[in-house]
Amino acid sequence: MSYGVYVLVGLVVLGVLVNLIWRLASHREELPCPSWLGWMVELDNPFTRVNHAQFIVDHLGLEPGMTVLDAGCGPGRVTVPLARAVGPDGDVVALDVQEGMLARAHEKVDAAGLANVRYLEAHLGGGRLPANAFDRAVLVSVLGEIPERLAALKELHRALKPGGLLSITEVIFDPHFQRRETVVCAAEEAGFKEKTFLGKRLAYTMHVEKPADA
């Protein structure tokens, strides 16, 4: 094999080892994907379509001018298509607990020539989100990383406008994978109602709704 092939194989092996270490550590404690591993979550998973950024965005029923929260935005994989979908008159808030992830998301948004994204360094459940402010919110492989999940879901419920949707994506490849039953139970306790289920048991996107009279 050529030197280049050896380097490529070495990088792949290194990536697998790093991913394994992160998974093992995550089983002991809720650990968000560190910003220096952001490259691992920037690409759409080739083994399931429900985790693809465009699939998530296409099924949200977005309209120009809407306000959307990308909760746990990471390196901005979903932030950019969300911003495109709501257009220049819309607004996307990219929230993450890690400054490094927000910086990477900012770079991607700037590279895409978009100017309708705001950034918020905060953890869900901390009370930083305004009430009745968002038409949609997304949680893509994030819920299992949050220690106080019920508090986070309650804050999202309060932040959504009546009739607003929260899109939750979970894929078995994520070390913090949450089963459908677990998510539904927590979402209902927070005041949501399940509306749509896309995908299968081990890879799905679920929409839960804040009732119009809430």
C-alpha positions in Angstrom: 0.0 0.0 0.0 1.1 3.6 -0.6 1.9 6.0 2.1 -1.4 7.9 1.5 -3.4 4.7 2.0 -1.6 4.0 5.3 -2.4 7.5 6.5 -6.1 7.1 5.5 -6.4 3.7 7.3 -4.7 5.2 10.4 -7.1 8.1 10.5 -10.1 5.8 10.2 -8.8 3.5 13.0 -8.1 6.6 15.1 -11.6 7.9 14.5 -13.1 4.5 15.5 -11.1 4.4 18.7 -12.0 7.9 19.7 -15.7 7.2 19.0 -15.5 4.0 21.2 -13.8 5.9 24.1 -16.5 8.6 23.9 -19.3 5.9 23.9 -17.8 4.1 26.9 -17.5 7.4 28.8 -21.0 8.4 27.8 -22.5 5.2 29.4 -21.1 6.4 32.8 -22.2 10.0 32.5 -24.3 12.2 30.2 -21.5 13.8 28.0 -22.2 16.0 25.0 -20.0 15.3 22.0 -17.0 17.5 22.6 -16.4 20.3 20.1 -13.1 18.7 19.0 -15.1 15.7 17.8 -17.6 17.9 15.9 -16.4 16.4 12.6 -18.1 13.1 13.7 -21.6 14.6 13.7 -21.2 17.0 10.7 -22.0 14.4 8.1 -25.4 12.7 7.5 -25.4 9.1 8.7 -25.4 6.9 5.6 -27.3 4.1 7.3 -30.5 6.0 8.0 -32.3 8.8 6.3 -34.3 10.1 9.3 -31.1 11.6 10.7 -30.3 13.5 7.4 -30.5 17.2 7.9 -32.6 17.8 4.9 -35.1 15.1 5.8 -35.6 16.7 9.2 -36.1 20.1 7.7 -38.4 18.9 4.9 -40.8 17.3 7.4 -41.1 20.3 9.7 -43.7 22.2 7.6 -41.5 25.3 7.7 -42.7 28.5 6.0 -40.8 31.7 5.2 -40.6 34.1 8.1 -40.9 31.4 10.8 -38.7 31.4 14.0 -36.9 28.1 14.7 -34.8 26.9 17.6 -31.9 24.5 16.8 -31.4 23.1 20.3 -28.0 21.5 20.8 -27.0 22.7 17.3 -23.5 21.2 17.5 -21.4 22.2 14.5 -24.5 23.5 12.6 -25.4 20.5 10.4 -29.1 21.3 10.7 -28.8 25.0 11.4 -27.9 25.9 7.8 -30.8 24.1 6.0 -33.2 25.5 8.7 -32.0 29.0 8.0 -32.4 28.5 4.3 -35.9 27.1 4.7 -37.3 30.1 6.8 -35.6 32.6 4.4 -34.2 36.1 5.1 -37.4 37.2 7.0 -37.2 34.1 9.2 -35.0 33.6 12.3 -33.0 30.7 13.6 -31.6 30.5 17.1 -28.6 28.1 17.3 -28.3 27.0 21.0 -25.5 24.9 22.4 -23.7 24.5 25.7 -20.3 24.5 24.1 -18.6 27.6 22.7 -16.5 25.6 20.3 -19.6 24.0 18.7 -21.2 27.5 18.3 -18.1 28.8 16.7 -18.1 26.0 14.1 -21.8 26.5 13.4 -21.1 30.2 13.0 -18.4 29.4 10.4 -20.8 27.2 8.4 -23.6 29.8 8.5 -21.2 32.5 7.3 -19.8 30.2 4.5 -23.4 29.6 3.3 -23.9 33.4 3.1 -26.8 33.4 5.6 -27.5 36.3 8.0 -30.7 35.1 9.8 -29.1 33.0 12.6 -28.5 34.1 16.2 -26.3 32.1 18.6 -26.9 31.3 22.3 -24.5 29.6 24.6 -26.7 28.0 27.2 -28.0 24.7 28.5 -31.7 23.7 28.1 -33.6 23.9 31.3 -31.7 26.9 32.5 -34.5 29.4 31.7 -32.7 31.4 29.0 -35.3 31.0 26.3 -38.1 33.5 25.9 -41.7 32.2 26.2 -44.0 31.7 23.2 -41.2 32.7 20.8 -40.7 29.8 18.4 -42.8 28.1 15.7 -40.6 25.1 15.6 -37.7 23.5 17.6 -35.4 20.6 16.9 -33.5 18.2 19.1 -31.2 16.0 16.9 -29.6 13.3 19.0 -29.4 15.7 21.9 -32.0 14.6 24.4 -30.0 11.8 26.0 -27.0 14.2 26.6 -29.1 16.4 28.9 -29.0 15.5 32.6 -32.3 17.3 33.5 -34.3 16.2 30.5 -37.7 17.0 32.0 -36.6 20.5 32.8 -35.3 20.9 29.3 -38.5 19.7 27.7 -40.6 22.0 29.9 -38.5 24.9 28.9 -38.9 24.0 25.2 -42.7 23.7 25.8 -42.8 27.2 27.3 -40.6 28.6 24.5 -42.8 27.3 21.7 -45.8 29.2 20.5 -49.2 27.4 21.0 -49.5 24.9 18.2 -45.7 24.8 17.8 -43.8 21.6 17.0 -40.8 20.1 18.6 -38.9 17.6 16.3 -36.9 14.9 18.2 -34.5 12.7 16.2 -32.9 9.6 17.8 -30.6 7.1 16.1 -29.3 3.9 17.7 -25.7 4.8 16.6 -25.7 7.6 19.2 -24.4 6.5 22.6 -27.2 8.5 24.3 -30.0 6.9 22.2 -33.5 7.3 23.7 -36.3 4.8 23.0 -39.6 6.1 21.6 -41.5 5.1 24.7 -39.0 7.0 26.9 -39.3 10.2 24.8 -43.1 10.1 24.6 -43.4 9.6 28.3 -41.1 12.6 29.1 -42.7 14.8 26.4 -46.2 14.2 27.7 -45.1 14.9 31.2 -43.7 18.3 29.9 -47.1 19.1 28.3 -46.6 17.9 24.7 -48.8 15.6 22.6 -47.3 13.2 20.1 -48.3 14.1 16.6 -46.0 12.4 14.0 -43.6 9.4 14.0 -41.3 8.9 11.1 -38.9 6.0 10.7 -38.5 2.9 12.8 -37.8 1.8 16.4 -34.0 2.2 16.2 -33.9 5.3 14.0 -36.7 7.9 14.0 -37.9 11.5 14.0 -40.8 12.3 16.2 -42.9 15.5 16.2 -44.6 16.5 19.5 -46.9 19.4 19.6 -47.6 22.1 22.2 -51.4 22.2 22.3 -53.0 25.3 20.7 -54.8 26.1 24.0 -51.6 25.7 26.2 
